[in-house]
Amino acid sequence: MMSTMLFMLLALAMCLCIAAVFIWFLIRQRPVRTSASQAKLNASVYRAQISDLDFEHQSGHISAQEWQQTRDELSQRLLEDTSVGDDPGARKEKPALWTALLIGLTLPVASLSMYLWVGEPQALQAMATEQPEKAMQAELSGMAQTLAKKLEANPDNQEGWVMLGRSYRTLEKYDNAVSAYDRALKLSPDDGVKLERAEVLALKAQGNFDGEPWNVIREILKKDPQQKGALLLAGSASYAHDKYADALRYWQQARKLLAADHPDVPSLEGAIATAQNKLGLPVTPPTSLPQAPAAASGAGATASVSSGAQAGLNITGRISLAAALKDKASPTDMVYVYASPANGDRMPLAIFKSTAAKLPLNFTLDDSTAMLPERKLSGAGEVILKARISKSGNAIPQSGDLTGTLGPVKVGAKGLILEIKEQIP
């Protein structure tokens, strides 16, 4: 919006400068040619001819008789053509004030109107959205490289390796992400980290969970059937393979483990409703499923729920797609939601990823979705929320992507509505 206003102001200033040139030309006072000024011009011409005639006579090219006859004729014509010398020699032309006023008003208005009619003002907004996000990706890549160097010097930082894996995942450098998770698992065989690594392997395989990803999920559920992270990922894996009944069963089982005020409840209930719609079943009303006591809700959460989320320092809301853009999104398109500091820093503090098939969907951003260990949502006061549907699945904005922005909002805000209502040209 600011870039659009800046462009309009600059364009208006340029139009006013051009109009000022025309106005100055029209209102300045300037002499006009009169009969007297024409007489002066005629006199100078005849004097030049007489001077040339005298030179020819002195050079012997013409006789004295021819010279005298011709000189008398020129003198007579000079007298006749300069007889209006008593008229005013010059006068000032009246300024064209009304013409100047008309140009000064219509030129800027007409120019901007023409641009709004045949131009593409929406491209300005797209540029304003696209350029910061591209810069954000470059900044994230640089920070990931910096973190990788720090970890090589301090390789025993498991949380650092996990954060590096998440950064590489966002950058879609899946091989690097898997390597980072492997380094974290060497320090401690954490089930939450294993699940994140399995999900990255599935993303690398274009959403296919067959093979190692499913083996990891089954291994963890065999060891602990109430492991919430494994149940959630099992539901997502089943949904990705169009096994909606299995997805519903896993998600409902995970929902029973959560207290009513758990930050994952809105997004999980949205997923359950989506699966029920796919199966043609009546949608279960929110919070109607049996719940575990609050003390037991975190038993299987391990690494998936951060201290910031437990303290309520998270943001929850619902993402929707404007009706005018629904035919421009496909079920397989990726949906990105991220929170950036409201102070203008482009680097996201937290990011959420899903698919357009689940829209409208609920989301939760907290410290467990942080990009880097030293940059957490719980440490921010206000943030800007952005949502984007990527047709290519690329984390970098491209032409055709659908976007929406909300904010600034306070960390801890609940029940926000974030609508995706614009398209990048």
N, C-alpha and C positions, 0 to 999 in steps of 0.2 A: 504493500500500500504506500509506504514512504517513497519507494523508488518511482512509483507511478506519479505521485504528486510532484516529486522533484523534476521528472521529465516534463510534465505539463508546465511547470513554472519556467523551466529553461526555454521550452518552445515558445511560450508566451513572451518571454523577454526578447527572444530573437525576432519575433514578429513585430514587437513594439519598436525595436531598433530600426527595422526596415521601414516601418511606417513613419518613423521620425525623419528619415531621409527624405521621403516623399513630401511630408508636411513642411519641412524647412524649404524645400524647393518651391513649394506652392505659395507660402506666406511671405517669403523674402521680397523686399522691394527691389526692382531692377529697372533700369532705363529701357524704353522701347523706341524703336525707330520712328522718327517723324519726318515731315517734308523738309524741315530745316536740316536735320542730320543727313538726309539724302542729298541735299544741295551741297553740303560740305564734302560728301563723298564724290559727287560729280566734279566739283572744283579741283579736287586733288588729282582726279583722272586727267582732266584737261591740262592741268599744269605739267603733268608728266609728258603728255603728248607734245606740248609746246617746247619743252626742254629737249625732247628728242629731235624735233624739227630744227631747233637752233643748232644742235650738234651736227646734223646732216648738212646744213648750210655752211657752217664753218669748215666742214671737212671737204667741201667742194662737190658734194654729191648731187646737189640741186642748185639751180640758178637763183639769183636774187629775186627775180620776178616770181618764180614758183614759191619761193620761201615766203615772200610778202603776202601773196594771195592766200596761201594755205594758213598762214598765221592769222590773217584777218578773219577767215572762216571759223577757225577754232575759237578766237576771241569772241565772235558773235554768238556762237553756240554756248560758250561758257557763260556769257551774260544772260542768255535765255534760261539755261538750266539752273542757275543759281539765283533767280529772281525771287524765290520764296524765302529768302534769308531772314525776313522779318518775323516768321513763325517762331514759336518757342523752340529752342535748340533741342531740348529733351524734357521728358516728363516721366513720372514714376507710374508704373503699372500697378493697379490695385491688387492687393493680395487675394488669392483664391481661398478665402477662409472657409466657406461652406464645403468646397471640395476637399480641403485638408481635413476638416472635421469628419467628413464621410469616410475618407480613407483610414483615418486613425481609429475609427470604431469598427469598421467592417473587416479590415485586413486581419487583425488577430482572431476575431470571432470566426471568420470564414476559414482561416487556416486550421484552427483547432477542430472545427466542425467537420472539415474534410477529412482530417486524420481519424477522427472518431468514426466516420462513416466507412471509409475505405481501408483504414489501417487496421492494426491488430493491437489494441491497448492491452489485451490480456497477456500478450507476450511479455510485457514489462513485469507483470506479477510473476509469471513463470520464471523469468530470469532472476527475480529477487528471491524466489524459493530455491531455484536450482543451484545457483552459484554458492550460497552458504553451505548447502548440503554437500556439494562436491568438495568444498574446502574442509568441511567436517571430516569427510572420509580421508582426505590427505593428512589431516591433523591426527586422526585416530591411527593411521598407519605409522606415522612418526612416533606416536606415544607407544605403540606396540613394540616398535624396534628398540625404543629406549628401555622399556620394561624387560625385553628379552636380554639386553646387555646387563641390566642389573641382576637378573636371575642367574646369568652365567657366573657372575661374581658371587652370588649368594644362592646357590642351587637348592638349599634346604627349605626354601619358602614355598610351602605347598599352596597357600592361598594365592600367591603371586602367579604360580603356574596355571592355576585354575582361571584366574582373571585373564592371563595371556591367551589361554585357549578360547575364552569367550570373545576376546577381542578379534582373534583370527576368525572365529566363526562369523562374527558380524561382517568382517571384511571378505567373507566367503573364501578364505584360504584354509580349506578344510584339512589338507594334509598337515599344515603347520599346527592347526588346532589339535588334531589327533596326537601329534608329537608332544605338544604342551601338556595335554591330559595324561599322556603316558608318563611324563616326568613327575606329575603330581601323584599318580598312582604308585609309583615306585617308593614315594615317601610314606604313603598310607593308602591301603586298599579301601577307599571310601566308596560306598554304594552310590551316593549322590553323584560323585565324579564319574563313576562307571556309566551311569545313565546319561550324563551329559555327553560323554564320549560316544556312546551308542547312538544318540540322536544326531551327532555330527556325521557319523558314518552313514546314517540313513539320508541325511541331507546331501552328502557327497554322491550317493546313489540315486539322486533325484526323487527322494521320498520313499525309497524301497527299504523296508525294515527286514527283509529276508536275510538269513545268514547270521552273522555275528550280532547285529543289533537285537534281534529277537532272542538269540541265545542268552545274551546278557540279561534281558528283561525276565526271561523264564528262570534263570539261575537265581536272581535276586528274589523273585516271588516264591520260589521253592523254599528258599531259606527263611523268608519272612513274608507270608501271604498278605500282611497288613502294611507293607512298605508303600507309603502313599506315592512317592515319586515313581516307583515302578508301575503302580496301578494307573497313574495318570499317563505315563508314556505308553503303556500297553493299550490304553484306550485310544490314544492318538495313532499308534501304529495300526490298530485294527480299523480305525476310521479311514486311514490313508489307503488301506487295501479293500475298502468298501464292505468291510465286515461290521456293519452298524450295530447288530445285536451284541456282538462281543464288545464293541466300544462302549455301548450303553451299560453293559454289565460291569466292566472295569471301572467306569466313571462313577456309577452309582455306589460301587463298593468303596471307592475313594471318598465319596461325599459323606458316607456314614462315619468316617474317621475325623471329620472336621467339626469344630464348634461353629455355632451360628455366626459368630463375629470374626471368623477366620478370614483373612484377606483374599484367600483363593476361592472362597465360596461363589462370588458373582460370576467369575469366568467359568468355573466348573459347572455351575447350574446352567449357564448358557450353552456349554458343550452338550450337556445332557439333553436339553431341549432340542438342540439341533439333531442329535441322533434319534430322538423320539419322532421328530418330524419326518426324518428319512424313512423310518419304519412305519409311518402312518399311525403312530400311537398317540393317545392324548398326552399333552405336555404336563409334566408334574409341576404343581405350583411350587414356587421358590420356598426353600427351607422346610419343606414338608417331609423330607426323608429323615429317618432316625439319625441321631447324632451321638457322637461319643462325648464324654465329659471333656471339659476344656483341658484338664491335665493330661488326658490321653491323646489329645489331638496332635500333639507334636511328636509322638513316639516314633512315627515313621518318617518324619519330615527331614531329619538329618540336615544336609546342606541346603535344602531347597527353600527353607524359610529363614530369613536373616533376622538379626537382632533388631534392625530398624523396622522390619515388618511387624515383629512381635510387639514393638512399642507403639505401633500405630502410625509410624512415620512412612506411610505409603500413599499412593494415589490409586483410586479405583474409579472406574467409569464404564461407559458403554460406547462402542464405536458403531456408527451407522453410515450407510451409503445413501446419498441423495437419490431420489427416485429418477431424476433426469439422467443419472449416470449409471444406472443399474445394467443397461444393455452394453456398457463399455467394460464391464468387469467379468472375468471368467472365474469359475469355482477354484481353479488351480492357481490363480494369481496370489502372490505373497502379500501379506499385510504387515507393515512395520508400524509400531507405535513407540515413540521415544520422548523422553523428557530432557530438555536442555535448560541450563540456568537462565533465568530471566535477565541477567545482567549483560547479555549479549554473547557470552561464551557459546561457541557452536558445538562443543563436544558433549554428547549425551551423557547424562548421569545414569540412566536406566533405559532399557530397550525391551520391547515385547514383540514377539513374532508369531503370526498365525497365517491362515489362508482365507481367501475371500468366500469360500464355501460356508464358513461359519458366521458370516455377517448376517444380521447385527450380532456382535459378540461383546462380552464383558472382558475387561482387562484389569490387571493389577501390576503396578510398578513399585518396586521396593529395592532394598539393598541387595537382594539376591539376584537381581537383574542388572547389577552394576557392570560397567565396562572395565573399570580399573579399580584396584583396591583402595587407592587414595582418593577416589572421586565417587562418593556415594550420595544417593538421594536424600538420606536422612540428614546430611550436612547442609542442605540447601534450604533457603527460605521460600522462594518462589521459583517456578519453572514455567517454560513454554512447552505445551504438548503438541506434537505433530503426528499425524497419521498419513500413511502413504500406501497405496495399492500398486505394487510393481508387477507389470505384465511379464517382464523378463526374469523376475526373481532376483534382480541385481540390487545390491544395497545402495548403489549410486543412482540418483534420479535420472530418468530418461524420458524422452518424448512419449506421450501417451499415458504416463503414470497419473493416478488420481490422488489428490492431496486434500488435507484439511488441517487447520491450526486452531488451537484454543489456548488462551492465556493472556497474561500470566495468572497462574493459579498457585495457591499455597500448598506446600507439602503437607499431606494429611487430609486433603480434600477427598470427599467420597461422592459417588453417584454422579460423576461428571458425564456430560453428553458431548462427544466429539464426532462431528459430522464431516464426512469426506464429500466435498461438493465442488471441487475444481479439478481441471485437467491440464496437465502440462502440454503445451502445443508441440 
